[in-house]
Amino acid sequence: MLITTTASIYRSCLSFFCSPSSPSSKTLISSLLPSNISFRSGLLGSSSLVRRRRGHHSWRAASASKEVMQVAAKRLENPDELIDSVETFIFDCDGVVWKGDKLIDGVPETLDMLRSKGTRQVFVTNNSTKSRKQYGKKFETLGLNVSEEEIFASSFAAAAYLESIDFPKDKKVYVIGEDGILKELELAGFQYLGGPADGEKKIELKPGFLMEHDKNVGAVVVGFDRYVNYYKIQYGTLCIRENPGCLFIATNRDAVTHLTDAQEWAGGGSMVGAIYGSTRQEPTVVGKPSTFMMDYLSQKFGILKSQICMVGDRLDTDVLFGQNGGCRTLLVLSGVTTLQMLQNPSNPIQPDFYAGKVSDFLGLKAAAV
């Protein structure tokens, strides 16, 4: 009864005083309590109340922090200021330079202008279906003057990563992916199997059937593959699970890609997810947002990362790639990410700037966003 009465007095005092943490409030409340019951006694429920109050303030602080994050991405209002502060621009390709096989408006003029101002341009794509040489031909077909040395595809990154870890040349690489990966592996001098050649292979399931695989496979590289099938998934799974030390390398984990300019298509992450699902082994990702390509580019060209600006259309790959590498970031809304997605309170990734498309560098009026 005493405890109940005391608790009632305590709650009344809390209602009367705005701040129970003030010295005067503590003194008065303590004077009303029996000597064996302290101000913070859990018996009175004060601790839980304090925690709830603190939790409320913490939530308010967290909400305020989120609101600050939402205004962190600024609209690109002064392109010249950004251009003058950057030595190298790294451009994503799909959704930034082109969509499918269609060039995005204003790209040629923008690239010419940036070159005239003395900036270096590098093009990085997570799409592993082509080699650097093949991408060079695509740029040429679209009327863009870009050299092979300025192109870095995730197909090249896979081969470069294997070189960087001194992957044994007597070991083989099994490829779930397309021609771009095979060509880059061949240029780097690695033995490979799989790829498009396994696209037509099928497994005839019957009692006692055991699928054989090459025990000399030391790495499985998984990229975007329009010809993926159960044979490839099982073969890659067997190599990773049964060959001691076999590596699992992913060119990227993109959820979607732009095969055409009409809609989004399931990306390389769907192929990577199939192998992860059957092996429960996390892959080493060599494409964006991994910093492998950023480190490679920085070393190759001798560029300070603080002098690089990453330009892309995806928050979780392009912008994160730039942020992970310590670069400035510009999000363009011509591809995957919309303004609504950028400003969504649940989005934790905020670029330094955003623009409608790359032609905003020219001071052209951006598409309505």
Secondary structure, DSSP 8 states (H G I E B T S, - for coil): -HHHHHHHHHHHHHHH-S-TTSHHHHHHHHHHS-TTS-TT-GGGTHHHHHHHHHHHHHHHHHHHHHHHHHTTSEE---HHHHHHT-SEEEEE-BTTTEETTEE-TTHHHHHHHHHHTT-EEEEEE---SS-HHHHHHHHHHTT----GGGEEEHHHHHHHHHHHTT--TTSEEEEES-HHHHHHHHHTT-EEEEGGGGTT------TT------TTEEEEEE---TT--HHHHHHHHHHHHHSTT-EEEES---SEE-SSSSS-EE-HHHHHHHHHHHH----EE-STTSSHHHHHHHHHHT--GGGEEEEES-IIIIIHHHHHTT-EEEEETTSS--HHHHT-TT-----SEEESSGGGGGT------
